[in-house]
Amino acid sequence: MIDKKRKLIKVTLVKSVIGTKKSHRATVRGLGLKKLNSSSILADTPETRGMVHKVNYLLKCD
């Protein structure tokens, strides 16, 4: 069953991870983003928001 009240956010990788810290690359990978301009739709949880906040300079959030 799909919960229609569940909040979702869409994140897009808009900057390359080349030259970033290893932990930031792992965070981007954990968000489900692999290549430049790839997008992922994620549940809006405190954990996801923390990951997005950590690498916000690489992402675009919708």
N, CA, C and O atoms as a DFTB+ gen file, in Angstrom:
248 C
 N C O
     1  1       0.837      -1.166       0.000
     2  2       0.000       0.000       0.000
     3  2       0.896       1.249       0.000
     4  3       1.874       1.315       0.745
     5  1       0.563       2.216      -0.822
     6  2       1.328       3.450      -0.921
     7  2       0.672       4.517      -0.047
     8  3      -0.526       4.779      -0.153
     9  1       1.474       5.117       0.807
    10  2       0.982       6.183       1.675
    11  2       1.024       7.500       0.906
    12  3       2.103       7.981       0.561
    13  1      -0.133       8.081       0.639
    14  2      -0.194       9.297      -0.164
    15  2       0.262      10.529       0.609
    16  3       0.532      11.565       0.001
    17  1       0.352      10.441       1.922
    18  2       0.775      11.580       2.728
    19  2       2.293      11.646       2.861
    20  3       2.822      12.624       3.389
    21  1       2.995      10.630       2.395
    22  2       4.449      10.587       2.521
    23  2       5.085      11.682       1.671
    24  3       4.785      11.807       0.484
    25  1       5.955      12.465       2.277
    26  2       6.638      13.550       1.584
    27  2       7.838      12.996       0.820
    28  3       8.547      12.116       1.307
    29  1       8.051      13.520      -0.371
    30  2       9.171      13.111      -1.196
    31  2       9.962      14.337      -1.634
    32  3       9.408      15.424      -1.796
    33  1      11.261      14.145      -1.822
    34  2      12.091      15.205      -2.380
    35  2      12.866      14.629      -3.553
    36  3      13.213      13.448      -3.571
    37  1      13.128      15.479      -4.528
    38  2      13.892      15.072      -5.703
    39  2      15.232      15.790      -5.654
    40  3      15.283      17.017      -5.569
    41  1      16.319      15.021      -5.709
    42  2      17.654      15.605      -5.710
    43  2      18.334      15.270      -7.032
    44  3      18.174      14.173      -7.566
    45  1      19.094      16.232      -7.551
    46  2      19.804      16.080      -8.812
    47  2      21.254      16.467      -8.604
    48  3      21.539      17.500      -7.997
    49  1      22.170      15.656      -9.099
    50  2      23.597      15.947      -9.009
    51  2      23.958      16.915     -10.134
    52  3      23.883      16.555     -11.308
    53  1      24.348      18.141      -9.783
    54  2      24.629      19.159     -10.794
    55  2      26.106      19.540     -10.854
    56  3      26.509      20.298     -11.736
    57  1      26.906      19.033      -9.945
    58  2      28.334      19.318      -9.944
    59  2      29.087      18.012      -9.736
    60  3      28.633      17.138      -8.998
    61  1      30.225      17.881     -10.381
    62  2      30.998      16.648     -10.326
    63  2      31.563      16.394      -8.932
    64  3      31.849      17.328      -8.183
    65  1      31.719      15.115      -8.598
    66  2      32.282      14.744      -7.297
    67  2      33.800      14.610      -7.357
    68  3      34.431      14.284      -6.352
    69  1      34.387      14.857      -8.516
    70  2      35.845      14.797      -8.648
    71  2      36.462      15.890      -7.779
    72  3      36.073      17.055      -7.863
    73  1      37.409      15.510      -6.958
    74  2      38.100      16.472      -6.102
    75  2      37.421      16.714      -4.768
    76  3      37.881      17.548      -3.989
    77  1      36.343      16.006      -4.489
    78  2      35.671      16.182      -3.206
    79  2      36.190      15.143      -2.209
    80  3      36.911      14.213      -2.573
    81  1      35.811      15.322      -0.961
    82  2      36.222      14.368       0.071
    83  2      35.607      13.005      -0.188
    84  3      34.557      12.882      -0.818
    85  1      36.279      11.999       0.307
    86  2      35.799      10.626       0.128
    87  2      34.436      10.422       0.792
    88  3      33.587       9.710       0.256
    89  1      34.227      11.033       1.940
    90  2      32.954      10.884       2.635
    91  2      31.823      11.574       1.874
    92  3      30.680      11.121       1.922
    93  1      32.132      12.666       1.174
    94  2      31.116      13.349       0.381
    95  2      30.749      12.519      -0.844
    96  3      29.580      12.463      -1.226
    97  1      31.733      11.878      -1.459
    98  2      31.447      10.986      -2.587
    99  2      30.574       9.827      -2.137
   100  3      29.665       9.416      -2.858
   101  1      30.843       9.298      -0.950
   102  2      30.043       8.196      -0.418
   103  2      28.612       8.652      -0.104
   104  3      27.665       7.886      -0.282
   105  1      28.458       9.870       0.352
   106  2      27.135      10.411       0.643
   107  2      26.318      10.564      -0.633
   108  3      25.135      10.224      -0.662
   109  1      26.948      11.075      -1.690
   110  2      26.267      11.215      -2.977
   111  2      25.840       9.847      -3.486
   112  3      24.734       9.693      -4.005
   113  1      26.699       8.864      -3.343
   114  2      26.377       7.498      -3.765
   115  2      25.229       6.936      -2.931
   116  3      24.364       6.231      -3.451
   117  1      25.225       7.249      -1.639
   118  2      24.161       6.813      -0.744
   119  2      22.811       7.416      -1.077
   120  3      21.769       6.832      -0.777
   121  1      22.832       8.586      -1.696
   122  2      21.594       9.217      -2.132
   123  2      21.082       8.615      -3.442
   124  3      20.008       8.979      -3.921
   125  1      21.851       7.697      -4.015
   126  2      21.423       7.039      -5.247
   127  2      21.810       7.776      -6.502
   128  3      21.220       7.551      -7.559
   129  1      22.795       8.658      -6.408
   130  2      23.234       9.441      -7.561
   131  2      24.569       8.908      -8.055
   132  3      25.498       8.711      -7.272
   133  1      24.659       8.674      -9.364
   134  2      25.886       8.105      -9.920
   135  2      26.588       9.059     -10.869
   136  3      27.768       9.361     -10.693
   137  1      25.871       9.528     -11.866
   138  2      26.465      10.386     -12.882
   139  2      25.955      11.815     -12.742
   140  3      24.983      12.078     -12.035
   141  1      26.620      12.717     -13.419
   142  2      26.199      14.102     -13.453
   143  2      24.804      14.197     -14.051
   144  3      24.494      13.497     -15.015
   145  1      23.977      15.036     -13.501
   146  2      22.582      15.254     -13.917
   147  2      21.670      14.057     -13.647
   148  3      20.557      14.010     -14.171
   149  1      22.109      13.103     -12.854
   150  2      21.215      12.014     -12.463
   151  2      20.333      12.500     -11.317
   152  3      20.755      13.318     -10.499
   153  1      19.118      11.992     -11.269
   154  2      18.157      12.400     -10.251
   155  2      17.688      11.203      -9.458
   156  3      17.738      10.062      -9.918
   157  1      17.230      11.491      -8.254
   158  2      16.709      10.459      -7.382
   159  2      15.569      11.056      -6.565
   160  3      15.654      12.193      -6.100
   161  1      14.511      10.284      -6.396
   162  2      13.382      10.709      -5.584
   163  2      13.447       9.934      -4.272
   164  3      13.428       8.703      -4.263
   165  1      13.525      10.670      -3.167
   166  2      13.757      10.069      -1.857
   167  2      12.688      10.506      -0.871
   168  3      12.052      11.547      -1.035
   169  1      12.506       9.689       0.155
   170  2      11.592      10.042       1.244
   171  2      12.182      11.198       2.035
   172  3      13.390      11.243       2.271
   173  1      11.343      12.118       2.438
   174  2      11.783      13.296       3.180
   175  2      11.880      12.952       4.664
   176  3      10.944      13.183       5.431
   177  1      13.022      12.399       5.053
   178  2      13.264      12.027       6.445
   179  2      14.420      12.867       6.989
   180  3      15.156      13.468       6.207
   181  1      14.593      12.922       8.285
   182  2      15.723      13.666       8.852
   183  2      17.077      13.134       8.380
   184  3      18.027      13.902       8.221
   185  1      17.164      11.827       8.157
   186  2      18.411      11.236       7.693
   187  2      18.747      11.713       6.285
   188  3      19.887      12.077       5.997
   189  1      17.747      11.707       5.418
   190  2      17.957      12.151       4.043
   191  2      18.288      13.634       4.005
   192  3      19.167      14.057       3.254
   193  1      17.594      14.419       4.806
   194  2      17.865      15.858       4.846
   195  2      19.293      16.137       5.319
   196  3      19.940      17.061       4.825
   197  1      19.778      15.353       6.261
   198  2      21.148      15.512       6.731
   199  2      22.166      15.201       5.645
   200  3      23.178      15.890       5.519
   201  1      21.898      14.168       4.866
   202  2      22.783      13.816       3.766
   203  2      22.780      14.907       2.698
   204  3      23.831      15.262       2.164
   205  1      21.613      15.429       2.393
   206  2      21.493      16.500       1.400
   207  2      22.213      17.756       1.899
   208  3      22.890      18.434       1.127
   209  1      22.066      18.059       3.171
   210  2      22.721      19.237       3.746
   211  2      24.242      19.109       3.687
   212  3      24.942      20.102       3.484
   213  1      24.752      17.899       3.862
   214  2      26.200      17.673       3.859
   215  2      26.814      17.978       2.500
   216  3      27.917      18.519       2.425
   217  1      26.110      17.638       1.428
   218  2      26.659      17.826       0.080
   219  2      25.813      18.783      -0.739
   220  3      25.690      18.618      -1.953
   221  1      25.229      19.778      -0.091
   222  2      24.321      20.690      -0.782
   223  2      24.997      21.483      -1.888
   224  3      24.310      21.963      -2.790
   225  1      26.307      21.638      -1.855
   226  2      27.016      22.383      -2.889
   227  2      27.128      21.590      -4.194
   228  3      27.532      22.141      -5.218
   229  1      26.775      20.306      -4.163
   230  2      26.823      19.461      -5.352
   231  2      25.432      19.197      -5.936
   232  3      25.312      18.714      -7.062
   233  1      24.395      19.509      -5.181
   234  2      23.046      19.081      -5.530
   235  2      22.112      20.241      -5.836
   236  3      22.362      21.394      -5.484
   237  1      21.025      19.880      -6.507
   238  2      19.875      20.776      -6.664
   239  2      18.684      20.005      -6.106
   240  3      18.461      18.848      -6.462
   241  1      17.929      20.649      -5.236
   242  2      16.789      20.003      -4.585
   243  2      15.473      20.580      -5.112
   244  3      15.341      21.792      -5.279
   245  1      14.506      19.705      -5.370
   246  2      13.178      20.134      -5.793
   247  2      12.136      19.640      -4.820
   248  3      10.947      19.900      -5.004
